[in-house]
């Protein structure tokens, strides 16, 4: 007589359920291996900050064109803020909730290069106002001098911002061209 059908099929190979169990086990082992290697959390944070800055710069460029206003970016040692030109003075965009001053996380350093040379990073608008408030002899408000200009024609000061940290091997470069196109790349230092 013939053997039962279930025995013939069983000896022909693996069932779908058995293959799926093996794949799940391999996936779990692979996940533990990746977790034990450890990721570069600070590198991921720098990538998020680079993408955030790029998105805000694109938004500012679009706003400058739509509003017909001249905007600028004032970079400081710990962050950046957007300024608008009002009556020949650069002022912080206090009414705009998206283009407000932003402070980078504590472990991230910012380096700005314009035409290959790093300019001097200045105090933020809030720090300038605080300094003016406490100085009794200050007759005039100190004028903010931004490093990057975003014109209503869509043009932008060509620059490169580098986000880095002593605790990470990664550096993120955000580059802007004269025509306002933005790109970023990551560099691994050894």
OpenMM code with the backbone's topology and positions (N, CA, C; nanometers):
from openmm import Vec3, app, unit

residues = "UNK UNK UNK UNK UNK UNK UNK UNK UNK UNK UNK UNK UNK UNK UNK UNK UNK UNK UNK UNK UNK UNK UNK UNK UNK UNK UNK UNK UNK UNK UNK UNK UNK UNK UNK UNK UNK UNK UNK UNK UNK UNK UNK UNK UNK UNK UNK UNK UNK UNK UNK UNK UNK UNK UNK UNK UNK UNK UNK UNK UNK UNK UNK UNK UNK UNK UNK UNK UNK UNK UNK UNK UNK UNK UNK UNK UNK UNK UNK UNK UNK UNK UNK UNK UNK UNK UNK UNK UNK UNK UNK UNK UNK UNK UNK UNK UNK UNK UNK UNK UNK UNK UNK UNK UNK UNK UNK UNK UNK UNK UNK UNK UNK UNK UNK UNK UNK UNK UNK UNK UNK UNK UNK UNK UNK UNK UNK UNK UNK UNK UNK UNK UNK UNK UNK UNK UNK UNK UNK UNK UNK UNK UNK UNK UNK UNK UNK UNK UNK UNK UNK UNK UNK UNK UNK UNK UNK UNK UNK UNK UNK UNK UNK UNK UNK UNK UNK UNK UNK UNK UNK UNK UNK UNK UNK UNK UNK UNK UNK UNK UNK UNK UNK UNK UNK UNK UNK UNK UNK UNK".split()
positions = [
    Vec3(0.0814, -0.1175, 0.0000),
    Vec3(0.0000, 0.0000, 0.0000),
    Vec3(0.0859, 0.1239, 0.0000),
    Vec3(0.0154, 0.2283, -0.0294),
    Vec3(0.0837, 0.3575, -0.0363),
    Vec3(0.0894, 0.4229, 0.1015),
    Vec3(0.1956, 0.4961, 0.1266),
    Vec3(0.2033, 0.5675, 0.2557),
    Vec3(0.1004, 0.6799, 0.2585),
    Vec3(0.0616, 0.7218, 0.3757),
    Vec3(-0.0367, 0.8303, 0.3839),
    Vec3(0.0162, 0.9557, 0.3129),
    Vec3(-0.0762, 1.0339, 0.2583),
    Vec3(-0.0420, 1.1531, 0.1804),
    Vec3(0.0341, 1.2546, 0.2654),
    Vec3(-0.0045, 1.2702, 0.3875),
    Vec3(0.0599, 1.3697, 0.4736),
    Vec3(0.2073, 1.3379, 0.4947),
    Vec3(0.2461, 1.2109, 0.4983),
    Vec3(0.3865, 1.1752, 0.5146),
    Vec3(0.4658, 1.2063, 0.3896),
    Vec3(0.4064, 1.1891, 0.2749),
    Vec3(0.4767, 1.2180, 0.1501),
    Vec3(0.5050, 1.3679, 0.1400),
    Vec3(0.4051, 1.4491, 0.1687),
    Vec3(0.4236, 1.5947, 0.1611),
    Vec3(0.5203, 1.6436, 0.2685),
    Vec3(0.5162, 1.5834, 0.3829),
    Vec3(0.6005, 1.6256, 0.4934),
    Vec3(0.7473, 1.5999, 0.4629),
    Vec3(0.7781, 1.4938, 0.3991),
    Vec3(0.9173, 1.4603, 0.3705),
    Vec3(0.9699, 1.5302, 0.2467),
    Vec3(0.8868, 1.6021, 0.1734),
    Vec3(0.9291, 1.6676, 0.0503),
    Vec3(1.0019, 1.7993, 0.0770),
    Vec3(0.9884, 1.8626, 0.1927),
    Vec3(1.0545, 1.9906, 0.2206),
    Vec3(1.0000, 2.0551, 0.3460),
    Vec3(1.0295, 2.1848, 0.3599),
    Vec3(0.9854, 2.2607, 0.4768),
    Vec3(0.8495, 2.3248, 0.4505),
    Vec3(0.7748, 2.3408, 0.5560),
    Vec3(0.6462, 2.4094, 0.5421),
    Vec3(0.6696, 2.5600, 0.5506),
    Vec3(0.5724, 2.6339, 0.5077),
    Vec3(0.5804, 2.7793, 0.5122),
    Vec3(0.5941, 2.8285, 0.6568),
    Vec3(0.5263, 2.7650, 0.7470),
    Vec3(0.5340, 2.8029, 0.8877),
    Vec3(0.6758, 2.7832, 0.9414),
    Vec3(0.7401, 2.6742, 0.9067),
    Vec3(0.8771, 2.6490, 0.9522),
    Vec3(0.9727, 2.7545, 0.8963),
    Vec3(0.9571, 2.7898, 0.7697),
    Vec3(1.0424, 2.8937, 0.7100),
    Vec3(1.0212, 3.0290, 0.7775),
    Vec3(0.8978, 3.0618, 0.8085),
    Vec3(0.8690, 3.1888, 0.8736),
    Vec3(0.9286, 3.1936, 1.0147),
    Vec3(0.9234, 3.0842, 1.0875),
    Vec3(0.9823, 3.0794, 1.2216),
    Vec3(1.1331, 3.1001, 1.2137),
    Vec3(1.1974, 3.0367, 1.1178),
    Vec3(1.3421, 3.0526, 1.1003),
    Vec3(1.3760, 3.1973, 1.0658),
    Vec3(1.2981, 3.2615, 0.9780),
    Vec3(1.3231, 3.4014, 0.9416),
    Vec3(1.3037, 3.4943, 1.0610),
    Vec3(1.2049, 3.4682, 1.1439),
    Vec3(1.1836, 3.5499, 1.2636),
    Vec3(1.3022, 3.5355, 1.3592),
    Vec3(1.3508, 3.4146, 1.3769),
    Vec3(1.4660, 3.3918, 1.4657),
    Vec3(1.5893, 3.4630, 1.4108),
    Vec3(1.6121, 3.4547, 1.2807),
    Vec3(1.7265, 3.5240, 1.2194),
    Vec3(1.7116, 3.6750, 1.2371),
    Vec3(1.5910, 3.7257, 1.2203),
    Vec3(1.5662, 3.8686, 1.2390),
    Vec3(1.5947, 3.9143, 1.3807),
    Vec3(1.5544, 3.8342, 1.4783),
    Vec3(1.5796, 3.8684, 1.6187),
    Vec3(1.7291, 3.8676, 1.6474),
    Vec3(1.8000, 3.7686, 1.5983),
    Vec3(1.9452, 3.7617, 1.6182),
    Vec3(2.0129, 3.8811, 1.5521),
    Vec3(1.9707, 3.9156, 1.4326),
    Vec3(2.0269, 4.0300, 1.3614),
    Vec3(1.9999, 4.1606, 1.4378),
    Vec3(1.8805, 4.1748, 1.4944),
    Vec3(1.8463, 4.2954, 1.5714),
    Vec3(1.9358, 4.3084, 1.6944),
    Vec3(1.9566, 4.1978, 1.7654),
    Vec3(2.0443, 4.2032, 1.8816),
    Vec3(2.1876, 4.2354, 1.8408),
    Vec3(2.2312, 4.1834, 1.7277),
    Vec3(2.3663, 4.2137, 1.6799),
    Vec3(2.3804, 4.3626, 1.6492),
    Vec3(2.2803, 4.4220, 1.5868),
    Vec3(2.2853, 4.5648, 1.5547),
    Vec3(2.2805, 4.6491, 1.6818),
    Vec3(2.2009, 4.6095, 1.7789),
    Vec3(2.1936, 4.6842, 1.9039),
    Vec3(2.3232, 4.6740, 1.9824),
    Vec3(2.3888, 4.5600, 1.9765),
    Vec3(2.5135, 4.5449, 2.0501),
    Vec3(2.6256, 4.6276, 1.9871),
    Vec3(2.6194, 4.6501, 1.8561),
    Vec3(2.7190, 4.7356, 1.7923),
    Vec3(2.6992, 4.8801, 1.8335),
    Vec3(2.5775, 4.9184, 1.8603),
    Vec3(2.5483, 5.0545, 1.9046),
    Vec3(2.5491, 5.1507, 1.7888),
    Vec3(2.4526, 5.2375, 1.7858),
    Vec3(2.4449, 5.3371, 1.6811),
    Vec3(2.5063, 5.4679, 1.7281),
    Vec3(2.5242, 5.5575, 1.6357),
    Vec3(2.5771, 5.6895, 1.6659),
    Vec3(2.4577, 5.7826, 1.6850),
    Vec3(2.4058, 5.7855, 1.8090),
    Vec3(2.2887, 5.8670, 1.8374),
    Vec3(2.3146, 6.0148, 1.8098),
    Vec3(2.4340, 6.0616, 1.8409),
    Vec3(2.4685, 6.2005, 1.8169),
    Vec3(2.4759, 6.2287, 1.6672),
    Vec3(2.5221, 6.1311, 1.5898),
    Vec3(2.5236, 6.1451, 1.4443),
    Vec3(2.3828, 6.1567, 1.3883),
    Vec3(2.2920, 6.0760, 1.4431),
    Vec3(2.1521, 6.0836, 1.3997),
    Vec3(2.0905, 6.2179, 1.4375),
    Vec3(2.1250, 6.2689, 1.5551),
    Vec3(2.0749, 6.3994, 1.5978),
    Vec3(2.1287, 6.5104, 1.5062),
    Vec3(2.2563, 6.5006, 1.4691),
    Vec3(2.3134, 6.5999, 1.3774),
    Vec3(2.2474, 6.5932, 1.2407),
    Vec3(2.2140, 6.4720, 1.1958),
    Vec3(2.1438, 6.4581, 1.0679),
    Vec3(2.0061, 6.5245, 1.0757),
    Vec3(1.9348, 6.5038, 1.1847),
    Vec3(1.8037, 6.5672, 1.2026),
    Vec3(1.8163, 6.7193, 1.2041),
    Vec3(1.9188, 6.7699, 1.2721),
    Vec3(1.9391, 6.9150, 1.2788),
    Vec3(1.9767, 6.9720, 1.1420),
    Vec3(2.0543, 6.8969, 1.0652),
    Vec3(2.0899, 6.9405, 0.9306),
    Vec3(1.9661, 6.9464, 0.8425),
    Vec3(1.8826, 6.8440, 0.8486),
    Vec3(1.7598, 6.8434, 0.7696),
    Vec3(1.6650, 6.9539, 0.8150),
    Vec3(1.6593, 6.9785, 0.9439),
    Vec3(1.5740, 7.0860, 0.9963),
    Vec3(1.6205, 7.2211, 0.9429),
    Vec3(1.7528, 7.2459, 0.9506),
    Vec3(1.8064, 7.3718, 0.9027),
    Vec3(1.7820, 7.3883, 0.7522),
    Vec3(1.7994, 7.2821, 0.6774),
    Vec3(1.7769, 7.2870, 0.5330),
    Vec3(1.6311, 7.3202, 0.5017),
    Vec3(1.5389, 7.2578, 0.5731),
    Vec3(1.3968, 7.2838, 0.5524),
    Vec3(1.3622, 7.4284, 0.5861),
    Vec3(1.4163, 7.4794, 0.6966),
    Vec3(1.3890, 7.6179, 0.7349),
    Vec3(1.4485, 7.7168, 0.6355),
    Vec3(1.5670, 7.6876, 0.5828),
    Vec3(1.6271, 7.7757, 0.4828),
    Vec3(1.5453, 7.7763, 0.3539),
    Vec3(1.4952, 7.6598, 0.3135),
    Vec3(1.4089, 7.6538, 0.1951),
    Vec3(1.2801, 7.7320, 0.2189),
    Vec3(1.2238, 7.7188, 0.3391),
    Vec3(1.1031, 7.7930, 0.3747),
    Vec3(1.1303, 7.9433, 0.3731),
    Vec3(1.2414, 7.9856, 0.4297),
    Vec3(1.2765, 8.1277, 0.4322),
    Vec3(1.2953, 8.1815, 0.2913),
    Vec3(1.3572, 8.1032, 0.2046),
    Vec3(1.3759, 8.1452, 0.0658),
    Vec3(1.2419, 8.1624, -0.0041),
    Vec3(1.1523, 8.0674, 0.0162),
    Vec3(1.0186, 8.0775, -0.0430),
    Vec3(0.9430, 8.1980, 0.0123),
    Vec3(0.9529, 8.2205, 0.1420),
    Vec3(0.8850, 8.3343, 0.2043),
    Vec3(0.9404, 8.4671, 0.1527),
    Vec3(1.0715, 8.4749, 0.1340),
    Vec3(1.1324, 8.5984, 0.0832),
    Vec3(1.0791, 8.6304, -0.0557),
    Vec3(1.0669, 8.5294, -0.1399),
    Vec3(1.0156, 8.5501, -0.2755),
    Vec3(0.8675, 8.5864, -0.2714),
    Vec3(0.7879, 8.5139, -0.1920),
    Vec3(0.6436, 8.5391, -0.1863),
    Vec3(0.6106, 8.6756, -0.1265),
    Vec3(0.6792, 8.7132, -0.0210),
    Vec3(0.6519, 8.8403, 0.0452),
    Vec3(0.7215, 8.9587, -0.0205),
    Vec3(0.8238, 8.9307, -0.1006),
    Vec3(0.9029, 9.0379, -0.1598),
    Vec3(0.9898, 9.1070, -0.0559),
    Vec3(1.0310, 9.0338, 0.0469),
    Vec3(1.1133, 9.0889, 0.1543),
    Vec3(1.2541, 9.0312, 0.1476),
    Vec3(1.3456, 9.1064, 0.2035),
    Vec3(1.4829, 9.0596, 0.2149),
    Vec3(1.4978, 8.9953, 0.3522),
    Vec3(1.5417, 8.8712, 0.3544),
    Vec3(1.5648, 8.7992, 0.4797),
    Vec3(1.7133, 8.7700, 0.4928),
    Vec3(1.7539, 8.7319, 0.6118),
    Vec3(1.8937, 8.6971, 0.6361),
    Vec3(1.8993, 8.5965, 0.7503),
    Vec3(2.0155, 8.5362, 0.7653),
    Vec3(2.0375, 8.4402, 0.8738),
    Vec3(2.1574, 8.4878, 0.9543),
    Vec3(2.1383, 8.4945, 1.0834),
    Vec3(2.2452, 8.5294, 1.1759),
    Vec3(2.2850, 8.4021, 1.2486),
    Vec3(2.4053, 8.3547, 1.2212),
    Vec3(2.4563, 8.2344, 1.2868),
    Vec3(2.5345, 8.2757, 1.4105),
    Vec3(2.5137, 8.2038, 1.5184),
    Vec3(2.5911, 8.2250, 1.6402),
    Vec3(2.6591, 8.0936, 1.6753),
    Vec3(2.7335, 8.0946, 1.7820),
    Vec3(2.8067, 7.9742, 1.8202),
    Vec3(2.7152, 7.8584, 1.8575),
    Vec3(2.5965, 7.8903, 1.9060),
    Vec3(2.5083, 7.7851, 1.9543),
    Vec3(2.3777, 7.7735, 1.8772),
    Vec3(2.3648, 7.8422, 1.7641),
    Vec3(2.2413, 7.8312, 1.6879),
    Vec3(2.2338, 7.9311, 1.5742),
    Vec3(2.1121, 7.9623, 1.5354),
    Vec3(2.0890, 8.0540, 1.4247),
    Vec3(1.9508, 8.1142, 1.4373),
    Vec3(1.9330, 8.2286, 1.3708),
    Vec3(1.8015, 8.2905, 1.3678),
    Vec3(1.7850, 8.3678, 1.2377),
    Vec3(1.6606, 8.3836, 1.2003),
    Vec3(1.6270, 8.4527, 1.0772),
    Vec3(1.5931, 8.5977, 1.1080),
    Vec3(1.6377, 8.6865, 1.0205),
    Vec3(1.6148, 8.8288, 1.0357),
    Vec3(1.5428, 8.8811, 0.9121),
    Vec3(1.4713, 8.9913, 0.9296),
    Vec3(1.4023, 9.0569, 0.8188),
    Vec3(1.4522, 9.2015, 0.8131),
    Vec3(1.4622, 9.2564, 0.6936),
    Vec3(1.5087, 9.3933, 0.6748),
    Vec3(1.3902, 9.4883, 0.6885),
    Vec3(1.3920, 9.5711, 0.7943),
    Vec3(1.2883, 9.6715, 0.8193),
    Vec3(1.3548, 9.8075, 0.8299),
    Vec3(1.3225, 9.8959, 0.7374),
    Vec3(1.3752, 10.0326, 0.7397),
    Vec3(1.5261, 10.0346, 0.7562),
    Vec3(1.5955, 9.9617, 0.6738),
    Vec3(1.7419, 9.9546, 0.6701),
    Vec3(1.8051, 9.8964, 0.7967),
    Vec3(1.7265, 9.8269, 0.8790),
    Vec3(1.7795, 9.7583, 0.9968),
    Vec3(1.7355, 9.6132, 0.9947),
    Vec3(1.8283, 9.5240, 1.0285),
    Vec3(1.7947, 9.3823, 1.0390),
    Vec3(1.7327, 9.3576, 1.1747),
    Vec3(1.6145, 9.2981, 1.1751),
    Vec3(1.5442, 9.2699, 1.2997),
    Vec3(1.5009, 9.1241, 1.3021),
    Vec3(1.4920, 9.0704, 1.4230),
    Vec3(1.4478, 8.9316, 1.4390),
    Vec3(1.3028, 8.9184, 1.3940),
    Vec3(1.2696, 8.8010, 1.3388),
    Vec3(1.1327, 8.7742, 1.2928),
    Vec3(1.0506, 8.7230, 1.4100),
    Vec3(1.0113, 8.8152, 1.4976),
    Vec3(0.9416, 8.7771, 1.6206),
    Vec3(0.8022, 8.7225, 1.5930),
    Vec3(0.7339, 8.7747, 1.4909),
    Vec3(0.5962, 8.7331, 1.4654),
    Vec3(0.5872, 8.6002, 1.3918),
    Vec3(0.6927, 8.5578, 1.3286),
    Vec3(0.6925, 8.4332, 1.2525),
    Vec3(0.7348, 8.3186, 1.3433),
    Vec3(0.6437, 8.2259, 1.3685),
    Vec3(0.6722, 8.1163, 1.4613),
    Vec3(0.7661, 8.0123, 1.4019),
    Vec3(0.7677, 7.9984, 1.2690),
    Vec3(0.8554, 7.8990, 1.2074),
    Vec3(0.9988, 7.9492, 1.1936),
    Vec3(1.0140, 8.0768, 1.1601),
    Vec3(1.1470, 8.1323, 1.1365),
    Vec3(1.1969, 8.2074, 1.2594),
    Vec3(1.1858, 8.1461, 1.3742),
    Vec3(1.2308, 8.2088, 1.4977),
    Vec3(1.3721, 8.1619, 1.5306),
    Vec3(1.4306, 8.2225, 1.6303),
    Vec3(1.5648, 8.1842, 1.6735),
    Vec3(1.5642, 8.0393, 1.7210),
    Vec3(1.6714, 7.9688, 1.6905),
    Vec3(1.6806, 7.8282, 1.7268),
    Vec3(1.8186, 7.8010, 1.7869),
    Vec3(1.8198, 7.7312, 1.8987),
    Vec3(1.9437, 7.6927, 1.9652),
    Vec3(1.9677, 7.5444, 1.9423),
    Vec3(2.0879, 7.5113, 1.8973),
    Vec3(2.1241, 7.3717, 1.8732),
    Vec3(2.1413, 7.2973, 2.0056),
    Vec3(2.1248, 7.1652, 2.0043),
    Vec3(2.1522, 7.0863, 2.1256),
    Vec3(2.2956, 7.1080, 2.1729),
    Vec3(2.3182, 7.0888, 2.3012),
    Vec3(2.4447, 7.1246, 2.3665),
    Vec3(2.5678, 7.0563, 2.3062),
    Vec3(2.5555, 6.9334, 2.2594),
    Vec3(2.6730, 6.8596, 2.2119),
    Vec3(2.7097, 6.8900, 2.0673),
    Vec3(2.6323, 6.9712, 1.9982),
    Vec3(2.6561, 6.9967, 1.8565),
    Vec3(2.7201, 7.1336, 1.8378),
    Vec3(2.8281, 7.1355, 1.7601),
    Vec3(2.8979, 7.2596, 1.7279),
    Vec3(2.8652, 7.2993, 1.5853),
    Vec3(2.8604, 7.4300, 1.5606),
    Vec3(2.8281, 7.4822, 1.4292),
    Vec3(2.9485, 7.5600, 1.3771),
    Vec3(2.9846, 7.5345, 1.2524),
    Vec3(3.0906, 7.6119, 1.1863),
    Vec3(3.0358, 7.6608, 1.0535),
    Vec3(3.0494, 7.7894, 1.0283),
    Vec3(2.9996, 7.8519, 0.9069),
    Vec3(3.1164, 7.8924, 0.8199),
    Vec3(3.1080, 7.8588, 0.6917),
    Vec3(3.2102, 7.9004, 0.5954),
    Vec3(3.1429, 7.9744, 0.4813),
    Vec3(3.1904, 8.0944, 0.4561),
    Vec3(3.1441, 8.1727, 0.3416),
    Vec3(3.2641, 8.1941, 0.2529),
    Vec3(3.2536, 8.1449, 0.1300),
    Vec3(3.3642, 8.1484, 0.0336),
    Vec3(3.4891, 8.0831, 0.0921),
    Vec3(3.4697, 7.9730, 0.1654),
    Vec3(3.5814, 7.8960, 0.2174),
    Vec3(3.6423, 7.9490, 0.3451),
    Vec3(3.6052, 8.0702, 0.3878),
    Vec3(3.6600, 8.1292, 0.5091),
    Vec3(3.5547, 8.1294, 0.6192),
    Vec3(3.5900, 8.0856, 0.7382),
    Vec3(3.4918, 8.0899, 0.8468),
    Vec3(3.4756, 8.2328, 0.8991),
    Vec3(3.3535, 8.2898, 0.8921),
    Vec3(3.3336, 8.4240, 0.9478),
    Vec3(3.3217, 8.4171, 1.0994),
    Vec3(3.3282, 8.5312, 1.1599),
    Vec3(3.3138, 8.5389, 1.3053),
    Vec3(3.1663, 8.5210, 1.3394),
    Vec3(3.1382, 8.4273, 1.4267),
    Vec3(3.0007, 8.4066, 1.4713),
    Vec3(2.9691, 8.5117, 1.5761),
    Vec3(2.8510, 8.5696, 1.5650),
    Vec3(2.8141, 8.6799, 1.6526),
    Vec3(2.7143, 8.6349, 1.7571),
    Vec3(2.6794, 8.7279, 1.8423),
    Vec3(2.5769, 8.7024, 1.9436),
    Vec3(2.4410, 8.7004, 1.8763),
    Vec3(2.3485, 8.6276, 1.9338),
    Vec3(2.2131, 8.6223, 1.8799),
    Vec3(2.1396, 8.7516, 1.9131),
    Vec3(2.0247, 8.7743, 1.8484),
    Vec3(1.9468, 8.8957, 1.8715),
    Vec3(1.9028, 8.9054, 2.0170),
    Vec3(1.8662, 8.7931, 2.0774),
    Vec3(1.8242, 8.7946, 2.2180),
    Vec3(1.9398, 8.8373, 2.3080),
    Vec3(2.0618, 8.7895, 2.2783),
    Vec3(2.1770, 8.8281, 2.3576),
    Vec3(2.2083, 8.9757, 2.3397),
    Vec3(2.1944, 9.0276, 2.2152),
    Vec3(2.2186, 9.1690, 2.1897),
    Vec3(2.1188, 9.2539, 2.2661),
    Vec3(1.9900, 9.2159, 2.2662),
    Vec3(1.8884, 9.2907, 2.3399),
    Vec3(1.9174, 9.2868, 2.4893),
    Vec3(1.9621, 9.1728, 2.5395),
    Vec3(1.9936, 9.1608, 2.6811),
    Vec3(2.1116, 9.2489, 2.7170),
    Vec3(2.2127, 9.2515, 2.6319),
    Vec3(2.3292, 9.3368, 2.6559),
    Vec3(2.2862, 9.4825, 2.6566),
    Vec3(2.2043, 9.5225, 2.5596),
    Vec3(2.1571, 9.6611, 2.5522),
    Vec3(2.0738, 9.6968, 2.6742),
    Vec3(1.9970, 9.6068, 2.7241),
    Vec3(1.9108, 9.6334, 2.8382),
    Vec3(1.9944, 9.6638, 2.9624),
    Vec3(2.1010, 9.5891, 2.9797),
    Vec3(2.1816, 9.6061, 3.1003),
    Vec3(2.2859, 9.7170, 3.0888),
    Vec3(2.3146, 9.7625, 2.9699),
    Vec3(2.4108, 9.8711, 2.9546),
    Vec3(2.3378, 10.0041, 2.9660),
    Vec3(2.3751, 10.0842, 3.0654),
    Vec3(2.3086, 10.2121, 3.0851),
    Vec3(2.3534, 10.3151, 2.9829),
    Vec3(2.4739, 10.3019, 2.9331),
    Vec3(2.5272, 10.4015, 2.8412),
    Vec3(2.4926, 10.3724, 2.6958),
    Vec3(2.4167, 10.2683, 2.6671),
    Vec3(2.3849, 10.2327, 2.5295),
    Vec3(2.2807, 10.3298, 2.4752),
    Vec3(2.3211, 10.4184, 2.3852),
    Vec3(2.2311, 10.5165, 2.3251),
    Vec3(2.1531, 10.4567, 2.2090),
    Vec3(2.2192, 10.3747, 2.1306),
    Vec3(2.1558, 10.3152, 2.0136),
    Vec3(2.1527, 10.1641, 2.0280),
    Vec3(2.0534, 10.1033, 1.9658),
    Vec3(2.0451, 9.9575, 1.9645),
    Vec3(2.1550, 9.9055, 1.8711),
    Vec3(2.2273, 9.8068, 1.9182),
    Vec3(2.3345, 9.7505, 1.8359),
    Vec3(2.2733, 9.6843, 1.7133),
    Vec3(2.3262, 9.7182, 1.5982),
    Vec3(2.2715, 9.6661, 1.4736),
    Vec3(2.3183, 9.5226, 1.4511),
    Vec3(2.2253, 9.4354, 1.4172),
    Vec3(2.2580, 9.2964, 1.3897),
    Vec3(2.3206, 9.2857, 1.2512),
    Vec3(2.4268, 9.2099, 1.2402),
    Vec3(2.4950, 9.1912, 1.1127),
    Vec3(2.4900, 9.0440, 1.0725),
    Vec3(2.3912, 9.0067, 0.9922),
    Vec3(2.3816, 8.8660, 0.9507),
    Vec3(2.4941, 8.8297, 0.8544),
    Vec3(2.5219, 8.6998, 0.8462),
    Vec3(2.6271, 8.6520, 0.7567),
    Vec3(2.5718, 8.6028, 0.6237),
    Vec3(2.4477, 8.5541, 0.6219),
    Vec3(2.3874, 8.4957, 0.5018),
    Vec3(2.2622, 8.5755, 0.4676),
    Vec3(2.2515, 8.6147, 0.3412),
    Vec3(2.1374, 8.6933, 0.2955),
    Vec3(2.0503, 8.6084, 0.2025),
    Vec3(1.9200, 8.6192, 0.2223),
    Vec3(1.8223, 8.5489, 0.1390),
    Vec3(1.7384, 8.6574, 0.0722),
    Vec3(1.7600, 8.6778, -0.0557),
    Vec3(1.6989, 8.7895, -0.1259),
    Vec3(1.5617, 8.7537, -0.1825),
    Vec3(1.4828, 8.8553, -0.2062),
    Vec3(1.3485, 8.8359, -0.2603),
    Vec3(1.3523, 8.7856, -0.4042),
    Vec3(1.4673, 8.7901, -0.4678),
    Vec3(1.4827, 8.7372, -0.6036),
    Vec3(1.5076, 8.5862, -0.6037),
    Vec3(1.5238, 8.5273, -0.4837),
    Vec3(1.5501, 8.3844, -0.4729),
    Vec3(1.6980, 8.3530, -0.4584),
    Vec3(1.7814, 8.4542, -0.4683),
    Vec3(1.9253, 8.4332, -0.4527),
    Vec3(1.9614, 8.4260, -0.3048),
    Vec3(2.0753, 8.3618, -0.2797),
    Vec3(2.1198, 8.3422, -0.1417),
    Vec3(2.2714, 8.3519, -0.1388),
    Vec3(2.3240, 8.4013, -0.0289),
    Vec3(2.4692, 8.4030, -0.0110),
    Vec3(2.5197, 8.2590, -0.0110),
    Vec3(2.6142, 8.2249, -0.0997),
    Vec3(2.6677, 8.0881, -0.0978),
    Vec3(2.7432, 8.0628, 0.0338),
    Vec3(2.7138, 7.9513, 0.0975),
    Vec3(2.7776, 7.9205, 0.2252),
    Vec3(2.7758, 7.7701, 0.2485),
    Vec3(2.8523, 7.7303, 0.3485),
    Vec3(2.8514, 7.5927, 0.3970),
    Vec3(2.8456, 7.5970, 0.5489),
    Vec3(2.7525, 7.5237, 0.6059),
    Vec3(2.7427, 7.5071, 0.7505),
    Vec3(2.7841, 7.3645, 0.7816),
    Vec3(2.8718, 7.3501, 0.8778),
    Vec3(2.9180, 7.2186, 0.9195),
    Vec3(2.8714, 7.1955, 1.0626),
    Vec3(2.7965, 7.0885, 1.0827),
    Vec3(2.7550, 7.0478, 1.2165),
    Vec3(2.8432, 6.9311, 1.2589),
    Vec3(2.9051, 6.9447, 1.3755),
    Vec3(2.9982, 6.8424, 1.4220),
    Vec3(2.9943, 6.8347, 1.5734),
    Vec3(3.0578, 6.7297, 1.6246),
    Vec3(3.0656, 6.7107, 1.7687),
    Vec3(3.1937, 6.6342, 1.8005),
    Vec3(3.2585, 6.6686, 1.9108),
    Vec3(3.3784, 6.5929, 1.9503),
    Vec3(3.3486, 6.4468, 1.9822),
    Vec3(3.2230, 6.4148, 2.0155),
    Vec3(3.1876, 6.2776, 2.0511),
    Vec3(3.1460, 6.1931, 1.9315),
    Vec3(3.1476, 6.2493, 1.8110),
    Vec3(3.1044, 6.1747, 1.6928),
    Vec3(3.2084, 6.1853, 1.5820),
    Vec3(3.2185, 6.0791, 1.5029),
    Vec3(3.3091, 6.0794, 1.3884),
    Vec3(3.2449, 6.1414, 1.2651),
    Vec3(3.1161, 6.1722, 1.2728),
    Vec3(3.0428, 6.2228, 1.1578),
    Vec3(3.0365, 6.3749, 1.1591),
    Vec3(3.0443, 6.4321, 1.0395),
    Vec3(3.0238, 6.5759, 1.0206),
    Vec3(2.9231, 6.5931, 0.9087),
    Vec3(2.8310, 6.6828, 0.9296),
    Vec3(2.7270, 6.7079, 0.8297),
    Vec3(2.7501, 6.8444, 0.7676),
    Vec3(2.7586, 6.8459, 0.6342),
    Vec3(2.7830, 6.9685, 0.5586),
    Vec3(2.6542, 7.0077, 0.4866),
    Vec3(2.6045, 7.1272, 0.5140),
    Vec3(2.4894, 7.1838, 0.4443),
    Vec3(2.5426, 7.2966, 0.3582),
    Vec3(2.5201, 7.2863, 0.2265),
    Vec3(2.5761, 7.3820, 0.1319),
    Vec3(2.4656, 7.4506, 0.0548),
    Vec3(2.4805, 7.5827, 0.0391),
    Vec3(2.3854, 7.6625, -0.0384),
    Vec3(2.4592, 7.7270, -0.1546),
    Vec3(2.3926, 7.7311, -0.2703),
    Vec3(2.4506, 7.7950, -0.3874),
    Vec3(2.3944, 7.9358, -0.4015),
    Vec3(2.4480, 8.0110, -0.4918),
    Vec3(2.4028, 8.1477, -0.5174),
    Vec3(2.2563, 8.1521, -0.5581),
    Vec3(2.2105, 8.0507, -0.6300),
    Vec3(2.0716, 8.0473, -0.6762),
    Vec3(1.9757, 7.9902, -0.5715),
    Vec3(2.0258, 7.9612, -0.4535),
    Vec3(1.9400, 7.9170, -0.3441),
    Vec3(1.9175, 7.7679, -0.3353),
    Vec3(1.9870, 7.6894, -0.4167),
    Vec3(1.9694, 7.5442, -0.4045),
    Vec3(2.0521, 7.4936, -0.2862),
    Vec3(1.9928, 7.4031, -0.2103),
    Vec3(2.0544, 7.3506, -0.0892),
    Vec3(2.0793, 7.2015, -0.1022),
    Vec3(2.1889, 7.1564, -0.0461),
    Vec3(2.2192, 7.0136, -0.0433),
    Vec3(2.2993, 6.9852, 0.0834),
    Vec3(2.2968, 6.8600, 0.1256),
    Vec3(2.3763, 6.8220, 0.2412),
    Vec3(2.4404, 6.6872, 0.2171),
    Vec3(2.5504, 6.6665, 0.2858),
    Vec3(2.6232, 6.5397, 0.2779),
    Vec3(2.6884, 6.5129, 0.4114),
    Vec3(2.7211, 6.3879, 0.4327),
    Vec3(2.7842, 6.3485, 0.5575),
    Vec3(2.9277, 6.3085, 0.5281),
    Vec3(3.0170, 6.3447, 0.6197),
    Vec3(3.1585, 6.3115, 0.6090),
    Vec3(3.1966, 6.2334, 0.7337),
    Vec3(3.2715, 6.1275, 0.7147),
    Vec3(3.3183, 6.0489, 0.8304),
    Vec3(3.4655, 6.0795, 0.8524),
    Vec3(3.4980, 6.1266, 0.9716),
    Vec3(3.6357, 6.1570, 1.0051),
    Vec3(3.6955, 6.0382, 1.0796),
    Vec3(3.8227, 6.0247, 1.0741),
    Vec3(3.8881, 5.9089, 1.1359),
    Vec3(3.9687, 5.9476, 1.2549),
] * unit.nanometer
topology = app.Topology()
chain = topology.addChain("A")
for resn in residues:
    res = topology.addResidue(resn, chain)
    for name in ("N", "CA", "C"):
        topology.addAtom(name, app.Element.getBySymbol(name[0]), res)
